[in-house]
Amino acid sequence: MERRYRVLAATVLGGALALTTACSGGGGGSASGPAASKEKKSAAAVSIEPANGATGVKPTGALKVSVANGKLTEVKVTGKDGAEVPGALTADGLGWAPAAGLAVSSEYKVSAKAADAEGVATTAESSFTTLTPQQVASPQDNIADGQTYGTGMIVSLTFKKPVKDRAAVEKAITFDTSDGSVVKGHWFNDSRVDFRPQTFWKPQSKVVAHYRLKSVETAPGVYGEVDSDQSFTIGRSRVSTADASSHQMVVEEDGKPAETIPISAGADSPASQNTFNGTMVIMAKEGTTVMDSSTVVNHEGPDYKVKMPHALRLTPTGTYVHGKYAPDNPFGSRNTSHGCVGLQDGSAEDGDNNSVAGRFYASALIGDVVTVKNSVGKQVDPANGLSGWNIGWDKW
């Protein structure tokens, strides 16, 4: 009996040992193995153009973000200064593009996120540098910051290189006006664009011209170069109407007659000495200037080269309102000038500041309007000086 007990005990103990070994061996009951820890890869594939590290990238049209087998959820483009580039996802979520052109000579970083149909996300990043222009258009305007101009002032820009993309240039030039006036541009040729409102500026209004041309491709490979703001004020209204047939000029200030001045307009013959008809604008106050027949296109009659005081330039081709010393006093009775509007002055050299011409000159502003009527001369070309008021708004 004793022997059987021992065998049984050994048998039971062996079974217990076997059972213990089976429960603790190999960790087969755990779900934390290496294969199970791997995240599922997204099927979405993000593509960023230009390629990472690209240089010399054009500021417009080159930046694009797209995705295959999924949809974009977020795209962020930042410059070196941290400023974010505005843009928008397409309605289908397959693409993104910037809202406007980038800046030249600048570094950008792109970060894009997308998800596939199962919601599994993926990200992509890239960086690139835009080109530095080798050719620039170098536009120049005719206004100075902080100055006061007459109500007929027209802002004129001239580019040193011909402009091919006029629409891009017009979009990059905007105006803020205190009186709400709408300002539009008119191209006279590939290098010149003038800006004005529909009617003369309102007195005392404030105007700010915004030029954002630096990163605008004005022509293939040519960029605008200039980013600046120019502010100016419109002064009182002063419109002078010179009647070549009656030899009188009526001056109105703020819509009311201020004075009538006897004048001597351009001689009726020869034709090269006729005064232009039409609305012109004082574009410069030149003081005493030299009138030279050699600068007059198709000049007829005797040559001349004389000094004229109190000269207010109306056109680049040589039309002025200026003082004139004339002992025979043709003012108010005869047209004897070489295409200008002459006013009585007290000296053949620098003039008399207390004369009719001197007082008119002293009170004049660049941008004041001078209209000539009833001359035997031709209508002034709208491109001749700041004469764009002779073009109707519908054609401007």
RAFENCOR-V516327 format. One line per field, one symbol per residue. phi: phi as a letter, one per 40 degrees, with the letter a starting at -180 (. if undefined). burial: # if it has 9 or more other C-alpha atoms within 8 Angstrom, else .. A space follows every 10 residues. Layout:
phi = ???
burial = ???
//
This chain:
phi = .ccccccccc cccccccccc cccbcggccc bbcdcccccc ccccbcbbbc cdgcbgcccb gccabaabgi bcbabbbbcc cgccccaacc dcgcaaacca ccccfbcbbb bbbaacccgc cababaaabc cbdcbbcfcb bbbbcgcbbc cccbcbbbcc bdcbcccccc ccbbbbbccg ccbbbbccac bbbbbaccbd dcdgcbbbcb bbbdbcccad gbbcgbbabb babccccabb bcbcccgbbc bbbfgbdbab bcbbccccac ccbcccchcb bcbabbgcbc cbcccccfcb gccaabcbcf cbcbacchcb bacacadcfc cgbacbcchb bcbcbbacbc gbcccdcccc ccccbdhccb bbbgcccccc cdccgcbccc bcdcbc
burial = .......... .......... .......... .......... .#####.### ##.#..###. .######### ###.###### ....#.#.#. ..######.. ########## ######...# ########## #.#..####. ......#### #########. .##.#..### .####.#... #.#.#..#.. #######... ###.###### #########. .######..# ########## ####..#### ###....... ########.# .######### ###.#####. ###..#..#. ......#### #####..### #####....# ########## ########.# ##..#####. #...###### ###.#.##.# .#.######. ......
//
